Amino acid sequence: MQQLEIEYFFPLTEQIPLELDYEPSRLYAKELNRQRCIEGSSGQFLVSGGTGYTTWAQSNTIAFRPEDDSVGYWELGTGFHFYNKKKPNWLHQKVVALFMGLKWKNK
């Protein structure tokens, strides 16, 4: 009995380093992610509060609305709204505005 020697095709036997440069594609992906973070979403996107409710937000506004029957919302800057079912009293509004920077807006 004689053992046969099998000759393999050249690419299967010898590994040649290709010296590929992936840096431009990494930079492109990093720039693309940066642009997405800056511009935000151009349409609607879904925001989850983590406690069983979700809400749809339009453009660059993010709204946290646990129930639909809210009387107003706390506003942080121009893009964040936190809706409340119960209107806070005058003192509560002033203290939160002073210490946290949130402004109360009636619906």
C-alpha positions in Angstrom: 0.0 0.0 0.0 1.3 3.4 -0.9 0.3 6.8 0.5 -0.6 9.4 -2.1 0.6 12.9 -1.8 -2.0 15.6 -2.7 -0.8 18.8 -4.2 -3.0 21.7 -3.0 -3.8 24.8 -5.0 -1.3 27.6 -4.2 -3.6 30.0 -2.2 -4.4 27.2 0.2 -0.8 26.5 1.2 0.8 29.9 1.4 -0.6 32.9 3.2 0.7 36.2 1.9 0.2 39.3 4.1 -1.9 41.8 2.1 -1.0 44.8 4.2 -4.4 46.4 3.8 -5.1 49.8 5.3 -8.5 49.9 7.1 -7.9 53.3 8.6 -9.9 55.3 6.0 -13.0 53.1 6.5 -12.7 53.4 10.3 -12.4 57.2 10.0 -15.5 57.3 7.7 -17.5 55.2 10.1 -16.5 57.5 13.0 -17.4 60.6 11.0 -20.7 59.1 10.0 -21.6 58.3 13.6 -20.6 61.8 14.7 -22.9 63.3 12.0 -25.8 61.1 13.1 -25.3 62.3 16.7 -25.2 65.9 15.8 -28.0 66.0 13.3 -30.3 63.6 15.1 -33.0 61.8 13.3 -34.7 63.4 10.3 -38.0 61.7 11.0 -39.7 60.1 13.9 -38.0 57.9 16.4 -39.2 55.9 19.4 -38.1 56.8 22.9 -38.5 54.3 25.7 -38.7 55.4 29.4 -37.7 52.0 30.8 -40.8 51.7 32.9 -43.1 50.2 30.4 -44.0 53.2 28.3 -42.7 54.4 25.0 -43.4 57.6 23.0 -42.8 58.8 19.5 -40.7 61.9 19.2 -40.6 64.2 16.2 -37.4 65.6 14.8 -35.0 66.9 17.5 -37.6 67.0 20.4 -37.6 64.2 22.9 -40.8 63.9 25.0 -41.3 61.7 28.0 -45.1 61.2 28.3 -46.2 58.3 30.6 -49.9 59.1 30.1 -51.8 61.0 27.5 -53.9 63.1 30.1 -51.1 65.4 31.1 -51.7 69.0 32.1 -48.3 70.4 31.2 -44.6 69.6 31.0 -41.3 70.5 32.4 -39.0 71.9 29.7 -35.2 71.5 29.7 -33.7 73.6 27.0 -35.6 73.4 23.7 -35.6 69.7 23.0 -36.6 67.8 26.2 -40.1 67.7 27.6 -41.2 65.8 30.7 -45.0 65.6 30.9 -46.9 65.6 34.2 -50.4 64.7 35.1 -50.5 67.1 38.0 -49.6 70.8 37.9 -47.0 71.7 40.5 -47.7 74.7 42.8 -46.0 78.1 42.3 -43.2 77.5 44.9 -42.4 74.1 43.4 -42.1 75.6 40.0 -39.8 78.3 41.2 -37.5 76.0 43.2 -37.1 73.5 40.3 -36.4 76.3 37.9 -33.8 77.8 40.2 -31.9 74.6 41.1 -32.5 72.3 38.1 -33.2 74.8 35.2 -36.5 73.2 34.3 -39.4 75.5 33.3 -43.0 74.5 33.7 -45.2 75.0 30.6 -49.0 74.6 30.7 -50.5 72.6 27.9 
